[in-house]
Each structure stands twice: as structure tokens, then as C-alpha cells.
Amino acid sequence: MRKKVVLACSKCNNRNYSTMKNASNAQERLEIKKFCKMCNEHTVHRETK
């Protein structure tokens, strides 16, 4: 089963993206480098609760 998660920028804490994650390995928080419109650069986006 897949779980919907929200990704927030690590620099400005803006919640910019939402994605799906496999729920079977949900021990770790997802970290993806994506473009932030507010920072105007590529930053690490982390999964929020």
C-alpha cells in the first residue's frame, strides 16, 4: 500500500510538493533534492508529518 506524504523545503520550511511513498519501509523520512520557488534554487525537501 502506498502512502501520501508532503515534502517541505529544509531551508524555508515551505510545503511545496506532495508525493507517494511505499508504506512497507516507512521507518525513514523521505529526502529528495527538488526546486523551491521561494528560495529560487534546488534544496533538500524532507517528508513532514
PyMOL Python script that loads the backbone (N, CA, C, O; Angstrom):
from pymol import cmd

cmd.read_pdbstr("""\
ATOM      1  N   MET A   1       0.832  -1.182   0.000  1.00  0.00           N
ATOM      2  CA  MET A   1       0.000   0.000   0.000  1.00  0.00           C
ATOM      3  C   MET A   1       0.881   1.251   0.000  1.00  0.00           C
ATOM      4  O   MET A   1       1.881   1.313   0.715  1.00  0.00           O
ATOM      5  N   ARG A   2       0.510   2.230  -0.792  1.00  0.00           N
ATOM      6  CA  ARG A   2       1.283   3.466  -0.892  1.00  0.00           C
ATOM      7  C   ARG A   2       0.651   4.535  -0.007  1.00  0.00           C
ATOM      8  O   ARG A   2      -0.564   4.567   0.187  1.00  0.00           O
ATOM      9  N   LYS A   3       1.500   5.406   0.523  1.00  0.00           N
ATOM     10  CA  LYS A   3       1.060   6.425   1.465  1.00  0.00           C
ATOM     11  C   LYS A   3       1.389   7.801   0.897  1.00  0.00           C
ATOM     12  O   LYS A   3       2.488   8.003   0.379  1.00  0.00           O
ATOM     13  N   LYS A   4       0.462   8.748   0.984  1.00  0.00           N
ATOM     14  CA  LYS A   4       0.687  10.102   0.503  1.00  0.00           C
ATOM     15  C   LYS A   4       1.482  10.881   1.545  1.00  0.00           C
ATOM     16  O   LYS A   4       1.129  10.884   2.724  1.00  0.00           O
ATOM     17  N   VAL A   5       2.563  11.546   1.109  1.00  0.00           N
ATOM     18  CA  VAL A   5       3.399  12.343   2.006  1.00  0.00           C
ATOM     19  C   VAL A   5       3.580  13.746   1.414  1.00  0.00           C
ATOM     20  O   VAL A   5       3.479  13.941   0.203  1.00  0.00           O
ATOM     21  N   VAL A   6       3.847  14.705   2.286  1.00  0.00           N
ATOM     22  CA  VAL A   6       4.083  16.089   1.878  1.00  0.00           C
ATOM     23  C   VAL A   6       5.551  16.402   2.111  1.00  0.00           C
ATOM     24  O   VAL A   6       6.116  16.041   3.143  1.00  0.00           O
ATOM     25  N   LEU A   7       6.170  17.082   1.139  1.00  0.00           N
ATOM     26  CA  LEU A   7       7.584  17.435   1.234  1.00  0.00           C
ATOM     27  C   LEU A   7       7.729  18.926   1.510  1.00  0.00           C
ATOM     28  O   LEU A   7       7.073  19.748   0.871  1.00  0.00           O
ATOM     29  N   ALA A   8       8.598  19.275   2.473  1.00  0.00           N
ATOM     30  CA  ALA A   8       8.839  20.668   2.835  1.00  0.00           C
ATOM     31  C   ALA A   8      10.299  21.009   2.605  1.00  0.00           C
ATOM     32  O   ALA A   8      11.178  20.170   2.802  1.00  0.00           O
ATOM     33  N   CYS A   9      10.556  22.229   2.192  1.00  0.00           N
ATOM     34  CA  CYS A   9      11.908  22.710   1.950  1.00  0.00           C
ATOM     35  C   CYS A   9      12.653  22.784   3.283  1.00  0.00           C
ATOM     36  O   CYS A   9      12.098  23.244   4.281  1.00  0.00           O
ATOM     37  N   SER A  10      13.900  22.336   3.300  1.00  0.00           N
ATOM     38  CA  SER A  10      14.691  22.356   4.532  1.00  0.00           C
ATOM     39  C   SER A  10      15.216  23.755   4.845  1.00  0.00           C
ATOM     40  O   SER A  10      15.594  24.033   5.983  1.00  0.00           O
ATOM     41  N   LYS A  11      15.243  24.631   3.852  1.00  0.00           N
ATOM     42  CA  LYS A  11      15.772  25.978   4.039  1.00  0.00           C
ATOM     43  C   LYS A  11      14.692  26.952   4.535  1.00  0.00           C
ATOM     44  O   LYS A  11      14.904  27.656   5.522  1.00  0.00           O
ATOM     45  N   CYS A  12      13.539  26.994   3.856  1.00  0.00           N
ATOM     46  CA  CYS A  12      12.489  27.963   4.209  1.00  0.00           C
ATOM     47  C   CYS A  12      11.253  27.301   4.833  1.00  0.00           C
ATOM     48  O   CYS A  12      10.317  28.004   5.213  1.00  0.00           O
ATOM     49  N   ASN A  13      11.227  25.975   4.946  1.00  0.00           N
ATOM     50  CA  ASN A  13      10.124  25.199   5.535  1.00  0.00           C
ATOM     51  C   ASN A  13       8.791  25.365   4.813  1.00  0.00           C
ATOM     52  O   ASN A  13       7.733  25.171   5.412  1.00  0.00           O
ATOM     53  N   ASN A  14       8.833  25.722   3.534  1.00  0.00           N
ATOM     54  CA  ASN A  14       7.623  25.812   2.725  1.00  0.00           C
ATOM     55  C   ASN A  14       7.231  24.427   2.245  1.00  0.00           C
ATOM     56  O   ASN A  14       8.087  23.651   1.823  1.00  0.00           O
ATOM     57  N   ARG A  15       5.952  24.113   2.306  1.00  0.00           N
ATOM     58  CA  ARG A  15       5.471  22.805   1.842  1.00  0.00           C
ATOM     59  C   ARG A  15       5.099  22.921   0.363  1.00  0.00           C
ATOM     60  O   ARG A  15       4.015  23.389   0.013  1.00  0.00           O
ATOM     61  N   ASN A  16       6.030  22.482  -0.501  1.00  0.00           N
ATOM     62  CA  ASN A  16       5.899  22.700  -1.939  1.00  0.00           C
ATOM     63  C   ASN A  16       5.386  21.502  -2.718  1.00  0.00           C
ATOM     64  O   ASN A  16       4.708  21.677  -3.730  1.00  0.00           O
ATOM     65  N   TYR A  17       5.693  20.288  -2.273  1.00  0.00           N
ATOM     66  CA  TYR A  17       5.415  19.099  -3.064  1.00  0.00           C
ATOM     67  C   TYR A  17       4.681  18.040  -2.248  1.00  0.00           C
ATOM     68  O   TYR A  17       4.806  17.975  -1.025  1.00  0.00           O
ATOM     69  N   SER A  18       3.920  17.221  -2.948  1.00  0.00           N
ATOM     70  CA  SER A  18       3.345  16.023  -2.339  1.00  0.00           C
ATOM     71  C   SER A  18       3.653  14.860  -3.264  1.00  0.00           C
ATOM     72  O   SER A  18       3.692  15.017  -4.484  1.00  0.00           O
ATOM     73  N   THR A  19       3.871  13.689  -2.674  1.00  0.00           N
ATOM     74  CA  THR A  19       4.243  12.514  -3.450  1.00  0.00           C
ATOM     75  C   THR A  19       3.739  11.266  -2.736  1.00  0.00           C
ATOM     76  O   THR A  19       3.184  11.346  -1.641  1.00  0.00           O
ATOM     77  N   MET A  20       3.937  10.123  -3.361  1.00  0.00           N
ATOM     78  CA  MET A  20       3.533   8.857  -2.770  1.00  0.00           C
ATOM     79  C   MET A  20       4.781   8.095  -2.336  1.00  0.00           C
ATOM     80  O   MET A  20       5.836   8.190  -2.963  1.00  0.00           O
ATOM     81  N   LYS A  21       4.635   7.331  -1.240  1.00  0.00           N
ATOM     82  CA  LYS A  21       5.747   6.575  -0.701  1.00  0.00           C
ATOM     83  C   LYS A  21       5.248   5.186  -0.341  1.00  0.00           C
ATOM     84  O   LYS A  21       4.103   5.012   0.077  1.00  0.00           O
ATOM     85  N   ASN A  22       6.127   4.194  -0.509  1.00  0.00           N
ATOM     86  CA  ASN A  22       5.787   2.828  -0.164  1.00  0.00           C
ATOM     87  C   ASN A  22       5.684   2.720   1.357  1.00  0.00           C
ATOM     88  O   ASN A  22       6.645   3.045   2.055  1.00  0.00           O
ATOM     89  N   ALA A  23       4.554   2.275   1.882  1.00  0.00           N
ATOM     90  CA  ALA A  23       4.308   2.253   3.325  1.00  0.00           C
ATOM     91  C   ALA A  23       5.039   1.118   4.034  1.00  0.00           C
ATOM     92  O   ALA A  23       5.154   1.142   5.259  1.00  0.00           O
ATOM     93  N   SER A  24       5.530   0.136   3.307  1.00  0.00           N
ATOM     94  CA  SER A  24       6.178  -1.003   3.956  1.00  0.00           C
ATOM     95  C   SER A  24       7.515  -0.617   4.585  1.00  0.00           C
ATOM     96  O   SER A  24       7.885  -1.172   5.620  1.00  0.00           O
ATOM     97  N   ASN A  25       8.250   0.324   3.981  1.00  0.00           N
ATOM     98  CA  ASN A  25       9.519   0.774   4.567  1.00  0.00           C
ATOM     99  C   ASN A  25       9.374   2.226   5.033  1.00  0.00           C
ATOM    100  O   ASN A  25      10.065   3.115   4.536  1.00  0.00           O
ATOM    101  N   ALA A  26       8.478   2.455   5.983  1.00  0.00           N
ATOM    102  CA  ALA A  26       8.151   3.802   6.453  1.00  0.00           C
ATOM    103  C   ALA A  26       8.967   4.217   7.671  1.00  0.00           C
ATOM    104  O   ALA A  26       8.602   5.189   8.332  1.00  0.00           O
ATOM    105  N   GLN A  27      10.055   3.523   7.996  1.00  0.00           N
ATOM    106  CA  GLN A  27      10.858   3.876   9.160  1.00  0.00           C
ATOM    107  C   GLN A  27      11.627   5.176   8.914  1.00  0.00           C
ATOM    108  O   GLN A  27      11.793   5.974   9.837  1.00  0.00           O
ATOM    109  N   GLU A  28      12.092   5.397   7.701  1.00  0.00           N
ATOM    110  CA  GLU A  28      12.901   6.560   7.372  1.00  0.00           C
ATOM    111  C   GLU A  28      12.039   7.646   6.740  1.00  0.00           C
ATOM    112  O   GLU A  28      11.047   7.368   6.066  1.00  0.00           O
ATOM    113  N   ARG A  29      12.447   8.895   6.978  1.00  0.00           N
ATOM    114  CA  ARG A  29      11.784  10.012   6.321  1.00  0.00           C
ATOM    115  C   ARG A  29      12.382  10.213   4.939  1.00  0.00           C
ATOM    116  O   ARG A  29      13.590  10.080   4.748  1.00  0.00           O
ATOM    117  N   LEU A  30      11.538  10.530   3.993  1.00  0.00           N
ATOM    118  CA  LEU A  30      11.952  10.712   2.608  1.00  0.00           C
ATOM    119  C   LEU A  30      12.681  12.042   2.449  1.00  0.00           C
ATOM    120  O   LEU A  30      12.229  13.058   2.977  1.00  0.00           O
ATOM    121  N   GLU A  31      13.804  12.051   1.727  1.00  0.00           N
ATOM    122  CA  GLU A  31      14.568  13.260   1.428  1.00  0.00           C
ATOM    123  C   GLU A  31      14.892  13.280  -0.054  1.00  0.00           C
ATOM    124  O   GLU A  31      15.535  12.367  -0.570  1.00  0.00           O
ATOM    125  N   ILE A  32      14.436  14.340  -0.747  1.00  0.00           N
ATOM    126  CA  ILE A  32      14.659  14.471  -2.185  1.00  0.00           C
ATOM    127  C   ILE A  32      15.125  15.901  -2.460  1.00  0.00           C
ATOM    128  O   ILE A  32      14.624  16.848  -1.854  1.00  0.00           O
ATOM    129  N   LYS A  33      16.074  16.051  -3.368  1.00  0.00           N
ATOM    130  CA  LYS A  33      16.529  17.375  -3.758  1.00  0.00           C
ATOM    131  C   LYS A  33      15.640  17.865  -4.891  1.00  0.00           C
ATOM    132  O   LYS A  33      15.633  17.286  -5.977  1.00  0.00           O
ATOM    133  N   LYS A  34      14.876  18.954  -4.631  1.00  0.00           N
ATOM    134  CA  LYS A  34      13.932  19.495  -5.598  1.00  0.00           C
ATOM    135  C   LYS A  34      14.060  21.016  -5.653  1.00  0.00           C
ATOM    136  O   LYS A  34      14.728  21.621  -4.814  1.00  0.00           O
ATOM    137  N   PHE A  35      13.414  21.630  -6.646  1.00  0.00           N
ATOM    138  CA  PHE A  35      13.460  23.078  -6.806  1.00  0.00           C
ATOM    139  C   PHE A  35      12.419  23.738  -5.916  1.00  0.00           C
ATOM    140  O   PHE A  35      11.255  23.337  -5.907  1.00  0.00           O
ATOM    141  N   CYS A  36      12.844  24.755  -5.164  1.00  0.00           N
ATOM    142  CA  CYS A  36      11.941  25.526  -4.305  1.00  0.00           C
ATOM    143  C   CYS A  36      11.701  26.883  -4.961  1.00  0.00           C
ATOM    144  O   CYS A  36      12.653  27.602  -5.263  1.00  0.00           O
ATOM    145  N   LYS A  37      10.440  27.236  -5.183  1.00  0.00           N
ATOM    146  CA  LYS A  37      10.093  28.505  -5.820  1.00  0.00           C
ATOM    147  C   LYS A  37      10.406  29.692  -4.918  1.00  0.00           C
ATOM    148  O   LYS A  37      10.772  30.761  -5.408  1.00  0.00           O
ATOM    149  N   MET A  38      10.267  29.520  -3.620  1.00  0.00           N
ATOM    150  CA  MET A  38      10.509  30.618  -2.685  1.00  0.00           C
ATOM    151  C   MET A  38      12.006  30.929  -2.555  1.00  0.00           C
ATOM    152  O   MET A  38      12.401  32.095  -2.520  1.00  0.00           O
ATOM    153  N   CYS A  39      12.833  29.883  -2.483  1.00  0.00           N
ATOM    154  CA  CYS A  39      14.293  30.062  -2.382  1.00  0.00           C
ATOM    155  C   CYS A  39      14.930  30.309  -3.740  1.00  0.00           C
ATOM    156  O   CYS A  39      16.043  30.828  -3.821  1.00  0.00           O
ATOM    157  N   ASN A  40      14.232  29.941  -4.806  1.00  0.00           N
ATOM    158  CA  ASN A  40      14.696  30.062  -6.189  1.00  0.00           C
ATOM    159  C   ASN A  40      15.984  29.264  -6.424  1.00  0.00           C
ATOM    160  O   ASN A  40      16.881  29.720  -7.133  1.00  0.00           O
ATOM    161  N   GLU A  41      16.068  28.062  -5.821  1.00  0.00           N
ATOM    162  CA  GLU A  41      17.211  27.179  -6.011  1.00  0.00           C
ATOM    163  C   GLU A  41      16.816  25.754  -5.648  1.00  0.00           C
ATOM    164  O   GLU A  41      15.751  25.520  -5.076  1.00  0.00           O
ATOM    165  N   HIS A  42      17.682  24.809  -5.985  1.00  0.00           N
ATOM    166  CA  HIS A  42      17.457  23.410  -5.640  1.00  0.00           C
ATOM    167  C   HIS A  42      17.898  23.179  -4.197  1.00  0.00           C
ATOM    168  O   HIS A  42      19.045  23.447  -3.839  1.00  0.00           O
ATOM    169  N   THR A  43      16.978  22.679  -3.373  1.00  0.00           N
ATOM    170  CA  THR A  43      17.281  22.416  -1.967  1.00  0.00           C
ATOM    171  C   THR A  43      16.757  21.023  -1.600  1.00  0.00           C
ATOM    172  O   THR A  43      15.995  20.419  -2.355  1.00  0.00           O
ATOM    173  N   VAL A  44      17.167  20.530  -0.449  1.00  0.00           N
ATOM    174  CA  VAL A  44      16.690  19.244   0.041  1.00  0.00           C
ATOM    175  C   VAL A  44      15.286  19.436   0.603  1.00  0.00           C
ATOM    176  O   VAL A  44      15.052  20.328   1.419  1.00  0.00           O
ATOM    177  N   HIS A  45      14.363  18.603   0.168  1.00  0.00           N
ATOM    178  CA  HIS A  45      12.985  18.611   0.667  1.00  0.00           C
ATOM    179  C   HIS A  45      12.784  17.341   1.486  1.00  0.00           C
ATOM    180  O   HIS A  45      13.094  16.241   1.028  1.00  0.00           O
ATOM    181  N   ARG A  46      12.260  17.503   2.709  1.00  0.00           N
ATOM    182  CA  ARG A  46      12.070  16.382   3.613  1.00  0.00           C
ATOM    183  C   ARG A  46      10.589  16.132   3.837  1.00  0.00           C
ATOM    184  O   ARG A  46       9.764  17.040   3.738  1.00  0.00           O
ATOM    185  N   GLU A  47      10.274  14.887   4.140  1.00  0.00           N
ATOM    186  CA  GLU A  47       8.898  14.480   4.434  1.00  0.00           C
ATOM    187  C   GLU A  47       8.449  15.106   5.758  1.00  0.00           C
ATOM    188  O   GLU A  47       9.197  15.108   6.735  1.00  0.00           O
ATOM    189  N   THR A  48       7.221  15.637   5.781  1.00  0.00           N
ATOM    190  CA  THR A  48       6.653  16.204   7.002  1.00  0.00           C
ATOM    191  C   THR A  48       5.551  15.306   7.521  1.00  0.00           C
ATOM    192  O   THR A  48       5.095  14.404   6.818  1.00  0.00           O
ATOM    193  N   LYS A  49       5.125  15.548   8.739  1.00  0.00           N
ATOM    194  CA  LYS A  49       4.036  14.760   9.310  1.00  0.00           C
ATOM    195  C   LYS A  49       2.694  15.345   8.976  1.00  0.00           C
ATOM    196  O   LYS A  49       1.666  14.802   9.381  1.00  0.00           O
TER     197      LYS A  49
END
""", "prot")
cmd.dss("prot")
cmd.show_as("cartoon", "prot")
cmd.util.cbc("prot")
cmd.orient("prot")
